């Protein structure tokens, strides 16, 4: 059995924004505008979560990465290439 969703109470300002976006995006219904907005919001949240994970990973590995790169430095190696 399919039931209708819960009605939303939309403020007048929001109603105007939805109607404007409906025209600009070519959406046929208000719910289509809201669904598109939810998809974009979800992608933005996922991106923010990824960035936080990357920042934690950088903090965890950052100092050891510098130690490893010091092991591979050769001070005079590239100076000889110009001659």
Secondary structure, DSSP 8 states (H G I E B T S, - for coil): -----------HHHHHHHHHHHHHHT-SSHHHHHHHHHHHHHHHHHHHHHHHHHHHHHHHHHHHHHHHHHHT--TTTTGGGG-
